[in-house]
Amino acid sequence: MITLPIQITETTQAVRGKRQGDWTAADWERLPDDGNRYEIIEGVLYVSTAPSYFHQWIVLALYEQFGIPARNAGLGYSMVAPIGVFMEGAAPVQPDFLLIRAENAHIIRDRRIYGVPDLIIEVMSPGSAAYDEGVKLEAYAAAGVPEYAVVNPAERSVTVYQLQGAGQFTEGHTLREQENLAFAALPGLSTPVESLYAGAPDTTL
């Protein structure tokens, strides 16, 4: 069973440390490598447990449909979680999928990503809507992420947000299964939304 996100308090037995709001990137580097995903947003530590098979199927589909073609075309570099991404106010986060255009490759260094990716995609899990479409939406907008998308496996949809000004995304545009998914960061690449889900042997959420 997956519960996302879990906001850790100083009394939580699994992780002991600072008060919420006081966590730092240095603290994150000292957290255990225990299979959980730890993220710090505005000093608050969040932990996500291991995702479902279907969740990971979708992440790999994003990599196959966008990441590999982007690399082969010389457009940029993609990565999937776990990976540490350090941005203003979100240091670090570990997006399910991200894309950094070739001209911005300098932010990839010293085992991490220090800067703002051109595209971030999160795949929603049961219970994570408030995190992906609330906490992370606000954090990514504040950090200046140009393009953000949330995949909703339950509805077989993808909602895409574009940065429209300092710290603010446009209202999300939701695409359904038969519609084509494309991103401004990857001109010329698109795929039907349904391709992210098609063929999965287990679609349990």
Phi, psi and omega in degrees: 000139183247132174236118184226139343272163171256121179268114188280137176252170183292347180262357179297134184286328184293323181223120179249142181175219186286169173291153176299137185100347182248002182288145182233169177300324179296322176297319180301319181297339182263359180289154184291147175270082189242014179091350176272160178254118181255136179222150179235119178235120183051042176079001179260131181268129176240147176228137177241134179280176184302132181284172180283166175301315182297320176304311182290329175302315181294318178301315179293326177296321176299319180294318181291319185279333183236316185295308182293313177300324179296317179295314182296330180271358181075018182281327183172192185235135180242163178204154176241160179296150004272135175202138181274124178242122184251112179230165178301121179083349180223088190214096000254167165240164181228080183298152177297320179213141176216157179225131176241120180296152186306321182290348179250017185297344181296344180281352176269109182197158174050045174076353186230185173240116182248086182153188187259117174297158179281337179211133173233136177232132174246141176256120185291140173244164177306125178089358185259003184302315182295331179282309184289322184257006179233280183301308183288323177304312180293318181295317181292323176296315180297325180283345179091024177295122186294328186212132183223138179226146177238121177271129179248097183297326182297324181259359183053050183223167175224131176251127185248134178241140177243140177291126182247354179179184183300113173071022183216131174267157170292166173298137185297142177254116185264130179250139180260180190306317186276355181270156180272135178262127179215159182227145179298329181288344184230070181300136177092351180251134176203161177204148175298141179306322183298339180293340178287339186248336189299133174090354182295127181287342178220116181251023177296133181274000000 
